[in-house]
Amino acid sequence: MKMAVTCDLFDIGWALKQIDEDYFLVFDTKTCKYEVHNKRQKPTLCFVVPYDCLDWRTVLFTRQTQVKNAQKLFEEMDKNNLELEKQAQRQQMENTHRLLEEL
């Protein structure tokens, strides 16, 4: 069951409305997770809050994930994925060298 969050200790719902008046908070009782929704979207879910509680990290995360920041986010993801790929290649090379030395 999902319940709308109408008030919270740190006024995170209010802070989200300052970013976009169509944002609203929901608590999923099944998963015990908070969700940020936007009533202009269908479906309304923007993201599941990646933290166990509502605090200002949620506001910062919301700002980072806004559509207007999408290009920057995609560039960061691509850069991170490229670095992970390079690490995996280095690890594979090291494993191959180790096996060759053992032979």
C-alpha positions as CSV (number, residue, x, y, z in Angstrom):
1,M,0.0,0.0,0.0
2,K,1.2,3.5,-0.8
3,M,0.5,6.5,1.4
4,A,0.9,10.2,0.5
5,V,3.3,12.0,2.9
6,T,1.6,15.2,3.9
7,C,4.1,16.3,6.5
8,D,7.6,15.3,7.5
9,L,10.1,16.2,10.2
10,F,12.4,18.2,8.0
11,D,9.8,19.7,5.6
12,I,11.3,17.7,2.7
13,G,7.9,17.7,0.9
14,W,7.9,21.5,1.1
15,A,11.4,21.8,-0.2
16,L,10.5,19.5,-3.1
17,K,7.6,21.8,-3.9
18,Q,10.1,24.7,-4.1
19,I,11.9,22.8,-6.8
20,D,8.7,21.9,-8.7
21,E,5.2,22.5,-7.4
22,D,4.1,19.2,-9.0
23,Y,6.4,17.0,-6.8
24,F,4.9,15.0,-4.0
25,L,6.1,12.3,-1.6
26,V,4.7,8.8,-1.2
27,F,5.6,6.1,1.3
28,D,5.4,2.5,0.1
29,T,4.5,0.4,3.2
30,K,5.4,-2.8,1.4
31,T,9.0,-1.8,0.7
32,C,9.3,0.8,3.5
33,K,10.7,3.2,1.0
34,Y,9.9,6.8,0.1
35,E,9.1,7.8,-3.4
36,V,9.2,11.1,-5.2
37,H,6.4,11.6,-7.7
38,N,5.4,14.3,-10.2
39,K,1.7,14.8,-11.0
40,R,2.5,16.1,-14.5
41,Q,3.9,12.8,-15.5
42,K,2.2,9.5,-16.3
43,P,3.2,7.3,-14.5
44,T,3.9,9.8,-11.7
45,L,6.9,8.0,-10.2
46,C,10.2,9.9,-10.6
47,F,12.4,7.8,-8.4
48,V,12.5,5.8,-5.2
49,V,14.5,7.7,-2.5
50,P,17.8,5.9,-2.2
51,Y,18.1,6.7,1.5
52,D,16.4,5.1,4.5
53,C,14.9,8.3,5.8
54,L,13.8,11.7,4.4
55,D,16.4,14.4,4.8
56,W,18.1,17.0,2.8
57,R,20.0,14.4,0.7
58,T,16.6,13.7,-0.9
59,V,16.3,17.4,-1.9
60,L,19.9,17.3,-3.3
61,F,19.2,14.1,-5.2
62,T,16.0,15.5,-6.6
63,R,17.9,18.5,-8.0
64,Q,20.5,16.3,-9.5
65,T,18.0,14.1,-11.3
66,Q,15.8,16.8,-12.8
67,V,15.3,16.6,-16.5
68,K,17.2,19.8,-17.1
69,N,20.3,18.1,-15.6
70,A,19.8,15.0,-17.7
71,Q,22.6,15.7,-20.2
72,K,25.2,16.2,-17.4
73,L,23.9,13.0,-15.6
74,F,24.3,11.0,-18.8
75,E,27.8,12.3,-19.4
76,E,28.8,11.4,-15.8
77,M,27.3,7.9,-16.2
78,D,29.1,7.4,-19.5
79,K,32.4,8.6,-17.9
80,N,31.9,6.2,-15.0
81,N,30.9,3.3,-17.2
82,L,34.1,3.9,-19.4
83,E,36.2,3.8,-16.2
84,L,34.6,0.6,-15.0
85,E,35.2,-0.9,-18.4
86,K,38.9,0.1,-18.3
87,Q,39.2,-1.4,-14.9
88,A,37.6,-4.7,-16.0
89,Q,40.0,-4.8,-19.0
90,R,43.0,-4.2,-16.8
91,Q,41.8,-6.9,-14.4
92,Q,41.4,-9.3,-17.3
93,M,44.9,-8.5,-18.6
94,E,46.4,-9.1,-15.1
95,N,44.6,-12.4,-14.9
96,T,45.8,-13.5,-18.3
97,H,49.4,-12.5,-17.5
98,R,49.2,-14.4,-14.2
99,L,47.9,-17.5,-16.0
100,L,50.6,-17.3,-18.6
101,E,53.3,-17.0,-16.0
102,E,52.0,-20.1,-14.2
103,L,52.1,-22.1,-17.5
